[in-house]
Structure formats: structure tokens, C-alpha cells
């Protein structure tokens, strides 16, 4: 079942600068058990994650 209230903070890097565009990408590597955060194309933070991965079952 999809849930709209599930969330967590697992990895974060430096604060974004006001008035400047910042490109953020979050990646979950299930094989490695890692969450990765990229800021402007550069790896900014990683965190081990061994919980259950989110699996969307509903319509887009």
C-alpha cells in the first residue's frame, strides 16, 4: 500500500544558497544498502539504509 505520510531524513549535505539554483538528486542503491545525495552533480552525502525500500503500487 502506498502511503502519503511516510518520510525520513537519511542523508544531507550543505545548505543551498539563497538566489542560486541547486540541483539535488537522491539515489537508493538497494544492493549496497546506501542512500546517496548528489548536489550539483557531486556526491555530497551517503548513509547506510537497511530498511524496507518504498515500492509504488498505485497509479502515477
C-alpha positions in Angstrom: 0.0 0.0 0.0 1.3 3.4 -0.9 1.5 5.9 2.0 1.5 9.7 1.7 2.8 10.3 5.2 5.9 8.1 5.2 9.1 10.2 5.2 12.6 10.2 6.8 15.8 12.2 6.7 18.7 9.9 5.9 21.4 12.0 4.2 22.0 15.7 3.8 24.8 18.0 2.8 25.4 21.7 2.9 22.6 24.2 2.8 21.5 25.6 -0.5 22.4 29.3 -1.2 19.5 31.8 -1.5 19.0 33.1 -5.0 21.1 30.4 -6.6 19.7 27.2 -8.4 20.8 24.0 -6.8 20.3 20.6 -8.5 19.5 17.8 -6.0 19.4 14.1 -6.7 18.7 11.3 -4.2 19.7 7.7 -5.1 18.9 4.5 -3.3 21.3 1.6 -4.0 19.5 -1.5 -2.7 22.4 -3.8 -3.5 24.8 -1.7 -1.4 22.2 -0.7 1.2 23.1 3.0 0.7 21.3 6.3 0.3 23.3 8.9 -1.7 22.7 12.6 -2.1 24.2 14.5 -5.0 24.3 18.3 -5.1 25.1 19.9 -8.4 26.3 16.6 -9.8 28.8 15.9 -7.0 28.3 13.3 -4.3 27.5 15.2 -1.1 26.5 12.6 1.5 25.8 8.9 2.0 24.0 6.9 4.6 23.6 3.2 5.2 19.9 2.1 4.9 18.8 -1.4 5.7 15.0 -0.7 6.0 12.3 -1.7 3.5 12.5 0.1 0.2 9.5 2.0 -1.0 7.5 0.3 -3.7 4.8 2.3 -5.5 1.9 0.2 -6.4 -0.6 2.9 -7.3 -1.1 4.9 -10.5 1.2 7.7 -11.4 
